[in-house]
Amino acid sequence: MAGDGLPIGRPTDVAVHAYLELAEERNEVLLGYWLDSNQRLLGYDRIAYGGETTASFSVNRAARLGIAAGASAAYFLHNHPTGTAEPSPNDIKSADRIDQYMANVDILALGHFILAGTEVRNIRSGRTLDIVPASDYTGARCPNCNHRLEDPEP
C-alpha cells in the first residue's frame, strides 16, 4: 500500500492512477483506493489478481485492507484486459457485495469502475470517464503529459 494524503476530488483522479498502474496488465486486477474522511488518499491495494477474464476476491480481505488503512471511504477499480469496459452481471453483483460489506465496517464505497484500454466506465451509471483521448493512445502513455511510459521522464 502506498499513499501520500493527496485529495481525491474526482473519480478521474483514481482512474488516471489505475490507468498508469494497469495499462499493460494482461490479467484482471481489482484495486482498492482508501480515503480518509476528507477524501485524501491514504493508499491503495491490489485486492485481487486473476486470470484474463475474471478475478476472484474475498470481500472480507477487501474490508480488512480498508480497515488497516484507516479508511472512511473507498473507490474500487478493476481492469478488463479483453478490451471492453462493459460491466458483466458478475461485475455488478460483485460491486453490490463490496458495497454491502464495506457499509458493515463503516467504509463508504464511493464508486466502482472498469478500465479497458483507455476507457474507464462507472459500473453503476455506465458513464465513461475521459482520461486519455483514444486518438492519442499508441501504447502506455502518461495521461498528464502524454509521454510514453517506456521512455525516460520528459
C-alpha positions in Angstrom: 0.0 0.0 0.0 1.2 3.5 -0.8 -0.4 6.9 -0.1 0.5 10.5 0.2 -2.5 12.2 1.6 -3.4 13.9 -1.7 -7.0 14.9 -2.1 -9.0 12.8 -4.5 -11.5 15.3 -5.7 -12.9 13.3 -8.6 -13.1 9.7 -9.7 -11.0 10.7 -12.6 -8.0 11.1 -10.2 -8.3 7.4 -9.3 -8.9 6.4 -12.9 -5.7 8.1 -14.0 -3.6 6.3 -11.4 -5.3 3.0 -12.2 -4.6 3.5 -15.9 -0.9 4.0 -15.2 -0.9 1.0 -12.8 -2.7 -1.4 -15.1 -2.3 -0.3 -18.7 -0.1 -3.2 -19.7 -1.6 -5.8 -17.3 -2.8 -9.0 -19.1 -4.8 -10.3 -16.1 -7.7 -8.8 -14.2 -6.7 -6.9 -11.1 -9.0 -5.4 -8.5 -7.7 -2.2 -6.9 -9.0 -0.6 -3.7 -8.2 3.1 -3.1 -8.5 4.1 0.6 -9.6 7.6 1.6 -9.9 9.4 4.9 -13.0 11.4 5.9 -11.7 14.4 3.9 -11.3 12.2 0.8 -7.5 12.4 1.0 -5.7 9.3 -0.4 -4.4 7.1 2.4 -3.2 4.4 -0.1 -4.3 1.7 -2.4 -4.0 -2.1 -2.6 -4.2 -4.8 -5.1 -7.2 -6.7 -3.6 -7.2 -9.5 -6.2 -5.2 -10.7 -9.1 -6.9 -13.1 -11.5 -6.9 -14.5 -15.0 -7.7 -12.9 -18.3 -11.5 -12.7 -17.8 -12.0 -12.9 -14.0 -10.5 -12.1 -10.7 -11.9 -13.9 -7.6 -11.7 -12.0 -4.4 -12.8 -12.0 -0.8 -14.9 -9.1 0.4 -13.5 -9.9 3.9 -10.0 -9.3 2.6 -11.0 -6.0 0.9 -12.6 -4.9 4.2 -9.5 -5.9 6.2 -7.3 -3.9 3.9 -9.6 -0.8 4.1 -9.7 -1.1 7.9 -5.9 -1.5 8.1 -5.5 1.7 6.0 -7.8 3.6 8.4 -10.2 4.3 5.5 -13.6 6.1 5.8 -14.3 5.7 2.1 -13.0 3.9 -0.9 -13.1 3.6 -4.7 -12.8 0.2 -6.4 -11.5 -0.3 -9.9 -10.6 -3.4 -11.9 -9.4 -3.8 -15.5 -10.8 -5.8 -18.4 -7.7 -6.9 -20.4 -10.0 -8.3 -23.1 -10.7 -4.7 -24.1 -14.4 -4.0 -23.3 -15.4 -1.8 -20.3 -18.9 -3.0 -20.4 -19.8 -4.4 -16.9 -20.8 -8.0 -16.8 -23.7 -9.2 -14.5 -20.9 -10.6 -12.3 -19.2 -7.2 -12.1 -22.5 -5.6 -10.9 -23.1 -8.4 -8.4 -19.5 -8.1 -7.0 -19.9 -4.3 -6.7 -23.1 -4.9 -4.7 -21.3 -7.3 -2.4 -18.5 -4.9 -1.8 -20.9 -2.0 -1.1 -22.8 -4.1 1.5 -19.7 -5.5 3.2 -18.0 -2.1 3.3 -21.1 -0.5 4.9 -20.9 -3.1 7.7 -17.4 -1.9 8.6 -18.2 1.9 8.1 -16.3 2.4 4.9 -18.3 4.2 2.2 -17.9 2.8 -1.3 -17.8 5.9 -3.4 -17.6 4.2 -6.8 -16.8 1.1 -8.9 -15.0 1.4 -12.2 -13.8 -0.8 -15.1 -10.7 0.1 -17.1 -10.3 -1.3 -20.6 -7.6 0.2 -22.7 -8.1 3.9 -22.4 -11.8 3.7 -21.4 -12.9 3.8 -17.8 -16.6 3.1 -17.1 -18.6 3.6 -14.0 -20.2 0.3 -13.2 -23.3 2.0 -11.7 -24.1 4.8 -14.1 -22.5 3.4 -17.2 -20.8 6.8 -17.9 -17.3 6.8 -19.3 -14.6 8.9 -17.7 -12.2 10.6 -20.1 -8.6 10.1 -19.0 -6.7 9.7 -22.4 -8.2 10.6 -25.8 -8.5 7.3 -27.7 -6.9 9.0 -30.8 -3.8 9.6 -28.7 -3.4 6.1 -27.5 -0.4 4.4 -29.0 0.6 2.2 -26.1 1.0 3.1 -22.4 1.3 6.8 -22.0 1.0 9.2 -19.1 -2.4 10.9 -19.2 -1.0 14.1 -17.8 2.0 14.8 -20.1 1.4 12.1 -22.8 5.0 10.7 -22.7 5.4 7.0 -23.4 5.8 5.1 -20.1 8.7 3.1 -21.6 10.6 6.4 -22.2 12.6 8.3 -19.6 10.8 11.2 -17.9 10.4 14.2 -20.3 
